[in-house]
Amino acid sequence: MAAVLGLVAGSYEQIIFGYRVKTAEKEWTAEADFTHHTHTASISAVAASQRFVATGSKDETIQLYDMKKRTEHGALLHHDGTITCLQFYGESHLLSGGEDGLMCVWSTKKWECLKSIKAHKGHVTSLSVHPSGKLALSVGTDKTLRTWNLINGRSAFIKNIKQNAHIVRWSPDGDRYVAVINDKVDIYKLETASVTGTVTNTKRISSLKFLNNSILAVAGDDESVRLCDVDKAEWVCEFKAHETRVKAVDSFSMEDYCVLVTASNDGFIKMWKIHLKEKLESPTLLGEVNTSARLTCLAVWTPSSEQQTDEKPASEATTSKELTQVLGKKRRVQIAAEEVILEDESKPKKKKSGKQ
């Protein structure tokens, strides 16, 4: 089966690299598709939806690229400081976090900032949207892990974690999440908002990705990638991926296996085939491409959307148990029905941001 997909990577050199992947039985190839040089500082974050790619930079802007029209789509100007994290929710919304402590929710229809939340007293270092679109997690340099009710745009839960976490991620099923502090991964259960296990990497962790609901791929400031079983809170596989430190990982699923994509300071992007069986074997290399740049971030672009949403909002929830109950309902919702998350649209209000 020939899959259509792309790889998008950001670099210290301010350039975004796009590659179109050609799949074959034994070896995959990544052919140069586009490069963009719209940022004026190193690129710190990248995210992809079915239609758009968004990149964040130390130049304080978010640049947009229309993957359907193959054109630059303008800039979002709202943050004051480096853009630290970006995540699309389906096709309807983009979330951004920055060193200004703000978490912003953007509509992809008109690229308006629907909500600007002062999420942390220091920097927002990472954010993650729940698969249902009802909740988001954020961590920052104020030593807190915060849960946000995206139905009303308010803080639902604050956990003091004593240290600054720099990565947070929901599992695909949304029943657990992980927070990273330096070289340590804390595994949380949503129902209790408590740590169920911890694994420690050999070096500071730079990136991670859930391959399924129980296997987590972890990359740190060395050349190896390690796979963790979050049910058992133990490492189950380790392999050398690059010649220098791995900066970013992403993944996608094929019919009967998973593809892990890694990007490194050595300039290479590599694609690894992993069979997610009970006993994990070392991944096999499907293909690689040399960008000749110092890569900082990575996203896989696929032209088909994985997330489907329904437009009806859920009820409000303010405690961990109530959040679990809200998420237990079968109905999925949009990240925030605009009439709920926004102030009254009939009232005139100043526009602080938008597309240039």
N, C-alpha and C positions, 0 to 999 in steps of 0.2 A: 504494500500500500504506500503510495507516494503522498507524503504529507506536505502541506504548504505552511511554512513557518519562517520566522525571522529571528535574528539575534540583534540586540541593540546594546551597545556598550559605551559608557562615558569614560573620559580620560583626564589626567592631570593637564594634558596639552589643550584642553578646552574643546576638543572635537568629539562629536558623537559619530560612532561607526555603526552602520547598518549592514547586515548580511542576510542574504536569502539562502536558506538551507535546502539542498537537494538531497533527498533520502534515497538510499539504495540498499540492496540486500546486505552487503558487507560493510561498505564504506560510505560515509556521508561527506558531502562537501559544502563549504560555506563560501558563496560567491559575493564579492563586494556589491552592495545594492545602493548605498548612499553614504555621504558624509555631510555633516552640518557643522559650521563653525559660527554659531550665533552668540555663544556665551563669551564673556570677556575675562573669565576666571575659571579655575578647574571645576569639573562637573562632580557633584556630590551625590546625586540621586537620579534614578531613571525608573519610569513605570510605563506599562503598555496596556492599552485596552484593545478591543477589536478594531477601533477606528483610529485612535490617537496614540502617539508616544509623547510623554511629558518628561522633561529633564529639569533638574534643579542644580543650582550652582552657588559658588561663593560670591558671584556677582549680584546675588539677592533676587534674581529673576527665575521664573519658571517659563521655559520655552516649549511651545507646542508644535507637533509635526502631524500633519494629516496623512495617514498611511494609505488612504483610499485615493486621494488626489496626488500623493507623492510631493507635497509642498509644505513649506513652513507655514504655520498657522497663527503666528503672533506670540505675544508674551503676556504673562500674568504678573502684575506688579502689586504686591500687597505686603509682602514680608520685608522686614528691616533686619537684614543679616543673612547668613548662609541658609539656603534651603537644605535641611538635613534629611527629609524623608518624604516620599510620595507614594500614594497607592490609589489606584482606581477601584471603584466598586461598580462592577458590571460596566454598562455603557453610559450610565447616567451621571455619575459623580466622580470627582477626584478629591482626595484629601491630601493636604500638605502640612508639613511641620517645619519649624525653623528655629534658628538661634534666638529669635525675638520672643520665644515662648508661646507663639501662636500656633493653633491648629485651625486650618481653614477648610471649609467645605465648599467646593466649586461645582456648579452645574455645567455639564458639558454641552448643553443646548446653546446657551448664549455666553458661556464662560464668565458668568457672574459669580462673585463670592457670596454664597447664600448665608454663610455664618462664619464669623471670625471669633474663635474662642481663646481666651487667655488660659492656656492649658497648664503651663508650669511657670514657676517663678524664675527659673533659669532657662536653659535651652530645652526645646523638645528634641530628644535624641532619636526617637523611633515611635511609630504608630502602627496599628494593625486593625483592620475592620473585620468584625465578626462575619462569618459566611451568610448570616441572615440579613446583615445590613442594619441591625437594630442597635448594635453596640460597637464602640471602638475602644481600644486600649492605647495608652500613651505612657512613655517613660521620659524622664528629663533629669536635668542636673540639680533638681531640688530633692533628690533621693525619694521620689514617690513614683508609684505605679497607679495610674488613674484609669477608671472605667467610665466611659461616656455614654449616656443615653442619647443616641442620635435622632430619636424621635422628637425630643424637645431641645437638644443641643446643650444639655446640662450635665454636670458631674454626677455620677451615680454612686461612685465608690472610690475611696482613696486609701491606698495601702502604703504605709511608710516602710521602705525596704532597707534603710540604714546606709545604703551605698547608691551611687549613680549607675543605673542600668543604661545600656546603650543600644539594646535591641529587644523588641517584644514582638511575638507572633502568635496568632491563633492557630490551632490545629484545623485541618480541613473540615472536620465534623463540628468544630466549635465547642467541644465539651471540655477542652483544656487549652492552656496557653503556656508559653515559655518566656522567661525574661533572662537576659544575659547581663552579667556583671563581670567585666574583664574576661577571665578565662572560665567562668562558671555559668552553667545553664541550670536555672531553677525551673522545675516542671510544676505547674499549678493545675488544680482541678477547678473548673468553673463553679460547680455546685457549692464548694466550701471556701473558695478563694484562698486555699492554703497550699503550701508546697508539698507535693507527694513524693518528690525525689530530686536529686541533684547530681549532675555529672560535671567533671572538671576536665577541661582541655589542657594540652601541654603548653599552649601559648594563648595570648589574648585572642578572643574570637572576633572575626571581622564580618562574618555573614553566616546565615543558616536558612534552611528551607525544609518544611515538612514534605517528604516524598509521598507519604500516605498518613493515615491518622496515628500510626505508631512508630514510623521510622523518620528520624530527623537527620538531615545532612548538615554537618558543621565544618566550617572552614575557619582557620586562624592565621596568625602571623607566621606561618611556615608553609611548606610545600605540600602538606598532606590534607586530605579530607577524611573525616571520620563520620561513621553512621552510628546513631544512637537509637536504641529501643527505649522509647519513653515510658512504656508500660513497666519495664523492668528497671529503668534508669541506669542502663549500662551500655558501654560501647560494644558494638557487634561486628564492626568492620573498619578497616583503615587502609588507605592506599595513597601512594604518592601521585599527585595530580599535575604538579608543575615543578619548574626548576627553582622558582622563588615563591614568595608568599602568595597565597590565594586571597584575592580581594573580595570576590563576590561569587555567589552560587544561585542558580535558579533551576527549575525543572519543569517537565511536562510529561504527560502519560501517553504512551502508544497503546496498541491493542492488548499486548500481553507483557509489556515491560515499561520501565520508567527510564527517561533520559535526564541525566543530571548534567547541567551546563556549568562550567567553571571558568572564571576569568582571573588573570593574574597580573602582577607587576611585570612579569616577563613578556607581556604583550600578547600572549596566546589566549584564545578562547577554545575550550575543548568540550566535546560532547561525549558523555559516558553512558553506556547501556547497563542498566541494573535490573535484574530479575528480583522482584520483591517477594522472595519465597521465605519459608520458615527459617531456613538456614541461608544466610546471605553469603554470596560469593563475591570476590573482588570484581568491580566493574570492568568492562572491556571498552576500549577507546573506539568510538564510532568515526570521529573525524575531528579536525582542528583547523584553526586559521590564525595566522600571525598578523596582528594589527600594527606591530612595531611602535606601539604607544604604551604608556604606563596606565593601565586600566584601573578604574576606581569603582565602577558599578556596572550592573548587568540586568537585562530583562529579556524574557522570551516573548516574542510577539506572535500570536496566532490569530487568523482572520475569523475564527468562530468564537463566540462568547461562551464561557463556561458557566456563568452565573445568570440565573433567571430570577426576576423579581416581580412582586405583585405590588400594586400601588396603595393598598390599604395600610394605614399606620397601625402600629400596635399601641397598647396602653402603656402608660408610664410605669417605670420601675425604679426603685431607689435602693434596695438592699440586694445582697448577693442571692438570697433565696428567691426574691421577687424577680430578679433578672433571669434566674434559671426557669422560673415559671413562664415568663414572657417568651423566652427562647424555646420552651417546650411546646408552644402552640405550633401547629403544622403550617399555618399560613406564613409565607415569606413576605417581607415588605421592602419597599424602596428604602434607601439609606436614610432618607428623611423626606416625608411628603412635604413639599415646599410650604404649604399653608401651615404646617405644624412647626417646622424649624425656624421659619422666618417671622419677623414682625409683620403686622398687617400691611399687605402690599398696597392698600389704598392710601396709606400715609406716605407723604413725600419723605424721602430720605437721601442723604448724601451718598454718592457712589464713591467708594474709596479705591476701587480697583477695577480692572477689566482688561480686555484684550487691546493691544496696541496694533 
